[in-house]
Amino acid sequence: MFNFTNFLSKIKLPFFTGFEVYFDFGTSESKIGIKDKGVVLREPTILAYNSRASEYLFFGNEAKAITGKTPDFIKIIKPVNSGVISDFDAQVALTKKYLERSAHLYFSDQMIKPALTGFAVIPTTATEIEQKALQEALYKSGVSQVFLIEKGLATAAGCNLNIFSHQPNLIVDLGGGLIEIEIVGSGGIISQRTLKTAGENMNKLIFNYIYLKYGVILGEATCEELKVSLLNFFGEEKTVTIRGKSLETGLPKSVKIKSSDIKEALLSNFNQIVDAVKETIESAPPEIIDEIIERGIYITGGLSKIIGIEKFFEQEIKIKMINEQPYLYATINGLSKLAKDKENLSKIIFN
């Protein structure tokens, strides 16, 4: 008897094939990639909500640009906190908008839309409820099928490492919401540590430091700019003049901030990261210590672009640091690599 379903499954038409989309929702930035097309969207994980109209108005770069400048009825929302969803409805709205700006553009002129297959990363420490929240957010955004992969595995793959080999590798992901330190090998996480004193927390430390030392109140965006432009460990001393609000008078006040100020404000934070890396190595099985020391430690994430950061870690940990891969796209690129490896995919997906 003729089986019409089997016949259809063998037809390779654009609207019968799955459309693979890769999601990396970070605390600071969201990235979306598409199979065979690479990363097609990179924007801040932030949006603005109008409480009077009960609708989300601004997304991504536009929302970030108006942070600290809006009336009371427009609230700036960051739906991802420490790598997991903290505001479900806001995350759904943001995901829908980002899909409109990226994946949907590739089949906007097609009458029959392809089903979206989504692959997303989630921190190893995420609870089952947090995993379900990410899945449901993607389903409500129009994704037909969702697969979750541990972020540490995707990051390691993005560093051009074979996560299925029995050769262990230590990865330090210096992100905006989480510092993730993980030893990856044999298709899983052997040992790991997680810190919440990441990029966005560092902005708060800079705010407190300038507030106490110079008596000036700064906005979040200014603190972020100071961290990006001034922080270095072995570079030249730079000076930037910034304007904030005087603690005494409440009027505008200008002060000169040096690289040494930012380094002093954040040094204890980086020392905590060093201690966490040491603890991760100490807690690892003794059989893999020699291999890690021989191969070195891979660092990635937004903070890995800080000048001299690998030298700082090498001096403190006494192990070679490797900081060569595209630090911003290691996770999303690794996710796309793992999603294409259909033979091993079933070994690493959560669901």
C-alpha positions as CSV (number, residue, x, y, z in Angstrom):
1,M,0.0,0.0,0.0
2,F,1.3,3.5,-0.8
3,N,2.4,5.4,2.3
4,F,1.9,9.1,1.7
5,T,3.6,10.1,4.9
6,N,6.8,8.3,4.0
7,F,6.6,9.8,0.5
8,L,6.4,13.4,1.9
9,S,9.3,12.8,4.3
10,K,11.6,11.9,1.4
11,I,10.9,15.1,-0.4
12,K,13.6,17.7,0.2
13,L,11.8,21.0,-0.2
14,P,12.7,24.1,1.8
15,F,9.4,24.1,3.7
16,F,9.6,20.4,4.6
17,T,13.1,20.7,6.1
18,G,13.8,21.8,9.6
19,F,15.2,25.3,10.2
20,E,17.9,25.1,12.9
21,V,18.3,28.1,15.2
22,Y,20.9,28.5,18.0
23,F,20.3,30.5,21.1
24,D,22.7,31.9,23.7
25,F,20.8,34.1,26.1
26,G,23.4,35.6,28.4
27,T,22.8,38.0,31.2
28,S,24.3,40.9,29.3
29,E,24.0,39.8,25.6
30,S,21.8,37.5,23.5
31,K,23.1,35.8,20.4
32,I,21.2,34.0,17.8
33,G,22.8,31.8,15.1
34,I,21.4,29.9,12.1
35,K,22.6,26.7,10.6
36,D,25.1,27.3,7.8
37,K,24.7,31.1,8.2
38,G,26.6,31.8,11.4
39,V,25.7,34.4,14.1
40,V,22.9,36.6,12.7
41,L,22.0,38.6,15.8
42,R,23.9,40.0,18.8
43,E,22.1,42.5,21.0
44,P,21.8,43.2,24.8
45,T,19.4,41.1,26.8
46,I,17.3,44.0,27.8
47,L,13.9,45.6,27.0
48,A,11.7,48.4,28.1
49,Y,8.1,48.0,29.4
50,N,5.4,50.7,29.3
51,S,3.2,50.1,32.4
52,R,0.6,52.5,31.2
53,A,0.1,50.8,27.9
54,S,0.9,47.4,29.2
55,E,3.3,46.6,26.4
56,Y,6.9,46.1,25.6
57,L,8.2,49.1,23.6
58,F,12.0,49.0,23.1
59,F,14.3,46.0,22.7
60,G,18.1,45.4,22.7
61,N,20.3,48.3,21.7
62,E,17.5,50.8,21.8
63,A,16.4,49.8,25.3
64,K,20.0,49.9,26.5
65,A,20.5,53.4,25.1
66,I,17.6,54.8,27.1
67,T,18.6,53.1,30.4
68,G,18.5,55.7,33.2
69,K,16.7,58.2,31.0
70,T,13.1,57.1,31.1
71,P,10.0,58.3,33.0
72,D,8.7,56.2,35.9
73,F,6.1,54.3,33.8
74,I,8.7,52.9,31.5
75,K,10.7,50.2,33.2
76,I,13.9,48.7,32.0
77,I,13.9,45.0,32.4
78,K,16.7,42.5,32.2
79,P,14.9,39.1,31.9
80,V,18.0,36.9,32.4
81,N,19.8,36.9,35.7
82,S,22.9,34.8,36.4
83,G,22.4,32.9,33.1
84,V,18.8,31.9,33.8
85,I,15.4,33.4,33.2
86,S,14.1,35.7,36.0
87,D,11.2,37.3,34.1
88,F,9.4,34.8,31.9
89,D,7.0,37.1,30.1
90,A,9.7,39.6,29.3
91,Q,12.0,36.9,27.9
92,V,9.2,35.6,25.6
93,A,8.6,39.1,24.3
94,L,12.4,39.6,23.7
95,T,12.8,36.2,22.0
96,K,9.9,36.9,19.7
97,K,11.3,40.3,18.7
98,Y,14.8,38.9,18.2
99,L,13.5,36.0,16.0
100,E,11.6,38.6,13.9
101,R,14.9,40.5,13.4
102,S,16.9,37.3,12.5
103,A,15.5,33.9,11.6
104,H,12.1,35.1,10.3
105,L,13.8,37.3,7.7
106,Y,15.1,34.2,5.8
107,F,11.6,32.9,5.0
108,S,9.4,36.1,5.1
109,D,8.4,35.6,1.5
110,Q,7.5,32.0,1.9
111,M,3.8,31.0,2.1
112,I,4.5,27.9,4.2
113,K,6.8,28.7,7.1
114,P,9.3,26.1,8.1
115,A,9.3,24.6,11.6
116,L,12.0,26.0,13.8
117,T,14.2,23.6,15.7
118,G,16.0,25.4,18.6
119,F,19.2,24.6,20.3
120,A,19.9,26.6,23.4
121,V,22.6,26.6,26.1
122,I,21.9,26.7,29.8
123,P,24.3,26.8,32.8
124,T,25.3,23.5,34.4
125,T,24.0,24.7,37.7
126,A,20.5,25.5,36.4
127,T,17.7,23.7,38.2
128,E,15.1,21.6,36.4
129,I,12.6,24.4,36.8
130,E,15.0,26.9,35.2
131,Q,15.6,24.4,32.3
132,K,11.8,24.1,31.8
133,A,11.4,27.9,31.9
134,L,13.9,28.3,29.0
135,Q,12.2,25.5,27.0
136,E,8.7,27.1,27.5
137,A,9.9,30.5,26.6
138,L,11.2,29.2,23.3
139,Y,8.0,27.2,22.6
140,K,5.9,30.3,23.3
141,S,8.1,32.3,20.9
142,G,7.3,30.0,18.0
143,V,10.0,27.3,18.2
144,S,8.6,23.9,17.5
145,Q,11.3,21.7,19.0
146,V,13.8,22.7,21.7
147,F,17.0,21.0,22.8
148,L,19.1,22.2,25.8
149,I,22.9,21.7,26.0
150,E,25.1,22.6,28.9
151,K,26.9,25.8,28.3
152,G,30.3,24.5,29.4
153,L,30.2,21.9,26.6
154,A,29.3,24.4,24.0
155,T,32.0,26.8,25.1
156,A,34.6,24.1,25.0
157,A,33.5,23.1,21.5
158,G,33.7,26.8,20.5
159,C,37.4,26.8,21.6
160,N,38.0,24.0,19.0
161,L,38.2,21.3,21.6
162,N,36.9,17.8,21.2
163,I,34.5,17.4,24.2
164,F,34.0,13.7,23.5
165,S,37.7,12.8,23.8
166,H,39.1,11.6,27.1
167,Q,41.5,14.5,27.2
168,P,40.3,16.9,29.9
169,N,40.3,20.6,29.3
170,L,39.8,23.5,31.8
171,I,37.6,26.4,30.5
172,V,37.2,29.7,32.3
173,D,34.2,31.6,30.9
174,L,34.3,35.2,32.0
175,G,30.7,36.3,31.2
176,G,28.4,39.1,32.2
177,G,26.2,37.3,34.7
178,L,28.3,34.2,35.6
179,I,31.9,33.2,35.9
180,E,31.9,29.5,34.9
181,I,35.0,27.4,35.6
182,E,34.6,23.9,34.2
183,I,36.7,20.9,33.4
184,V,35.3,19.2,30.3
185,G,36.0,15.7,29.1
186,S,34.4,12.5,27.8
187,G,31.3,14.4,26.8
188,G,30.5,15.9,30.2
189,I,31.5,18.2,33.0
190,I,34.1,16.6,35.3
191,S,34.4,19.4,37.9
192,Q,33.0,22.9,38.0
193,R,32.7,26.2,40.0
194,T,30.3,29.1,39.4
195,L,30.6,32.7,40.6
196,K,28.1,35.4,40.3
197,T,30.7,38.1,40.7
198,A,30.8,38.6,36.9
199,G,30.8,41.5,34.5
200,E,27.6,43.2,35.7
201,N,28.6,42.8,39.3
202,M,31.9,44.5,38.5
203,N,30.0,47.6,37.3
204,K,28.4,47.8,40.8
205,L,31.9,47.6,42.4
206,I,33.1,50.5,40.2
207,F,30.1,52.5,41.2
208,N,30.8,52.0,44.9
209,Y,34.5,52.8,44.5
210,I,33.9,56.1,42.6
211,Y,31.1,57.0,45.1
212,L,33.4,56.5,48.1
213,K,36.6,57.8,46.8
214,Y,35.5,60.8,44.7
215,G,32.0,61.5,46.1
216,V,30.4,61.1,42.6
217,I,27.3,59.1,41.6
218,L,27.6,57.5,38.2
219,G,25.1,55.7,36.0
220,E,25.4,52.0,35.1
221,A,26.3,52.8,31.5
222,T,29.2,55.0,32.6
223,C,30.6,52.3,34.9
224,E,30.5,49.8,32.1
225,E,32.3,52.2,29.8
226,L,35.0,52.8,32.5
227,K,35.5,49.1,32.8
228,V,35.8,48.5,29.1
229,S,38.0,51.5,28.3
230,L,40.4,51.6,31.3
231,L,40.8,48.2,32.9
232,N,44.1,46.5,32.0
233,F,46.6,44.5,34.0
234,F,49.8,45.1,32.1
235,G,49.0,47.9,29.7
236,E,49.7,51.7,29.8
237,E,48.0,53.9,32.4
238,K,45.0,55.7,30.8
239,T,43.0,58.6,32.2
240,V,39.4,59.4,31.3
241,T,37.4,62.4,32.5
242,I,33.8,61.5,33.4
243,R,30.9,63.6,34.7
244,G,28.5,62.4,37.4
245,K,26.4,63.8,40.1
246,S,28.1,65.3,43.1
247,L,27.2,63.6,46.4
248,E,27.5,66.9,48.3
249,T,25.6,69.3,46.0
250,G,23.7,67.1,43.7
251,L,25.0,69.1,40.8
252,P,27.2,67.8,37.9
253,K,30.8,67.1,38.9
254,S,33.8,66.1,36.7
255,V,36.6,63.8,37.9
256,K,39.5,62.1,36.2
257,I,39.5,58.3,36.6
258,K,42.7,56.3,36.0
259,S,43.3,52.7,35.0
260,S,44.8,52.1,38.4
261,D,41.5,53.2,40.0
262,I,39.5,50.6,38.1
263,K,42.1,47.9,38.7
264,E,42.0,48.7,42.5
265,A,38.2,48.6,42.5
266,L,38.1,45.1,40.8
267,L,41.3,43.4,42.0
268,S,39.6,41.6,44.9
269,N,36.9,40.4,42.5
270,F,39.6,38.9,40.1
271,N,41.4,37.3,43.1
272,Q,38.1,35.5,43.9
273,I,38.1,34.1,40.3
274,V,41.7,33.0,40.8
275,D,40.8,31.2,44.1
276,A,37.8,29.5,42.3
277,V,40.1,28.2,39.5
278,K,42.5,26.8,42.1
279,E,39.6,25.2,44.0
280,T,38.3,23.6,40.8
281,I,41.7,22.1,40.0
282,E,42.1,20.9,43.6
283,S,38.7,19.2,43.5
284,A,39.4,17.4,40.2
285,P,40.5,13.8,40.1
286,P,44.3,13.5,40.6
287,E,44.7,11.6,37.3
288,I,43.8,14.7,35.2
289,I,45.9,17.4,36.9
290,D,49.1,16.7,34.9
291,E,47.1,16.9,31.7
292,I,45.5,20.2,32.6
293,I,48.9,21.7,33.5
294,E,50.4,20.4,30.3
295,R,47.6,21.7,28.0
296,G,46.9,25.0,29.8
297,I,43.7,26.8,30.7
298,Y,41.4,28.3,28.1
299,I,39.7,31.6,28.9
300,T,36.8,33.0,27.0
301,G,33.8,35.3,27.5
302,G,33.5,39.1,27.3
303,L,36.0,39.8,30.1
304,S,38.7,37.8,28.4
305,K,39.4,40.8,26.1
306,I,40.9,42.7,29.0
307,I,44.5,43.6,28.2
308,G,46.9,41.4,30.1
309,I,44.3,39.2,31.8
310,E,46.0,36.0,30.7
311,K,49.3,37.2,32.2
312,F,47.6,38.1,35.4
313,F,46.1,34.6,35.7
314,E,49.4,32.9,34.8
315,Q,51.3,34.8,37.6
316,E,48.7,33.8,40.2
317,I,47.9,30.2,39.1
318,K,51.3,29.2,37.6
319,I,49.6,27.5,34.6
320,K,49.7,28.6,30.9
321,M,46.6,30.5,29.8
322,I,45.2,30.3,26.3
323,N,43.3,33.3,25.0
324,E,43.2,33.0,21.3
325,Q,39.6,32.1,20.2
326,P,36.9,34.6,19.3
327,Y,35.9,35.4,22.9
328,L,32.5,36.8,22.1
329,Y,31.3,33.9,20.0
330,A,32.9,30.8,21.5
331,T,29.6,29.5,23.1
332,I,27.3,30.2,20.1
333,N,29.8,28.8,17.6
334,G,30.3,25.7,19.8
335,L,26.6,25.2,20.1
336,S,26.2,25.1,16.3
337,K,29.1,22.6,16.0
338,L,27.5,20.3,18.5
339,A,24.0,20.6,16.9
340,K,25.5,19.5,13.6
341,D,27.1,16.4,15.1
342,K,23.9,14.3,15.0
343,E,25.8,11.1,16.0
344,N,26.8,12.4,19.4
345,L,24.0,14.9,20.0
346,S,21.8,12.5,21.9
347,K,24.6,12.0,24.5
348,I,24.7,15.6,25.6
349,I,21.2,17.1,25.3
350,F,19.2,17.5,28.6
351,N,15.9,16.5,27.2
